[in-house]
Amino acid sequence: MSDDTKPEGSAPAPAAKPAAAPRPPAAPIPDLAGKTTSIASAGGAAAAKPAVKAATRDADDTSPLLNRRAWMALAWGTFSAASAAALAATGRFMFPNVLNEPPQQFKAGFPNEYGMGVDERWKEKFGIWLVRVPDDIEQHASGFYALFTICTHLGCTPNFLSAENKFKCPCHGSGYRLTGVNFEGPAPRPLERARVSLSDDGQILVDKGRKFQYELGQWKDPDSFLKA
């Protein structure tokens, strides 16, 4: 039936609604048991780093190089080393000083091994010149005397100048004759003599434990000269 044949006064038929589009099927929910997302993993790693840092450094420790535990170890190590050094220095005073000095007495060989003049073979080891003269200024006899190699000015070691037949101190220029008597420079007195004698086996025995000074008249003592 056409629209022209519809009876008057009848209501128009309602418009048909368009059919709704079908919904896509829902995606299946994944099984996340025992798994973490990347966000959770990133968050867990970020959270783990401060935990490690907090375990090795205190919250109020702001040192840029060493943490507090390292500083304490360094301080205790330094203190222990200083204490050990102080203890060793203190203990050093509990024991006497031992000096490896040459003996005060020594044998210088047989008289026939020496010629006239100054012999320097004992200078370095024992600090002694052994001198053989035909006529001593005090004993008035031929024989030997032993001179200490110590300048009477300030204790330097003079040299024997054979060309000038004298002892000359290199420190301040003091000069001594072959006899040991001073004649130039600041030396206030002659060189000192040591005791000299013959040992039981016939060798020359020098005893540095006894000294003889010219200005005190001690060169007249028979022990200051060995007649030979």
C-alpha positions, 0 to 999 in steps of 0.5 A: 500500500502506498502512502496515498492510500494510508487513512487520514489521521494515522501516525507516521511509522517510526524510522528504523534504528541502524544496527549497532556495530559488533564489539571486538572480542576481549583480549585474554588476560595474561598470566602475570604470576611470578612476573614483573613488568619493566616498570616494576623492574626499573623501579626495583633496580632504582630502589636497590641502588640507594640500599647498597649506598646506604649499606656502605656510607652513613647518611651524614657522611659527606666525604668525597674520597673515603667513607667514615669506616675507611677514615677510622681505619686510616686513623687507627693505623696511623695511631698504631704506627706512631705508638710503635715508633714511640715505644721503640724509641723509649726502649732504645734508652733502656740499652747502652750505646755500643760503639765499635771502636778499635782497641786501646792497645795494639801491636805494631810489629817489630822495631826492625820493620821501621825506618827513620821518620813517620810511619802512617800505616796505623793512622786510619785504623788506630789514629796513631803515627809511629815515629822513629827518630835518632835523637828524641828532644826529651829522652835524648836517645834513639827510638820510637814515640806514638803521636795521636792524629788529633789536632789540639785546636778543634780535633781535626786530623792533620796530614803528614807532609813529607816534603816539608817534614811536618804535620799540617791540619787541613781545617784551620792551618795548624802546623806541627814539627816532626816532634809533634810540637806546634809552631804555626796556626791556632793550635794551642799546644803540641800533639799528644803522645801515647804509651809505647813499649815492647810486648813479650814477643818483642813487638812494639805495643802501643797503649792509647789508654795513656796520654802524655802532654808536652806542656805538662812535662810528661814527655820525660816519662819513660813510658812515652818513648821506646828506646831502640 
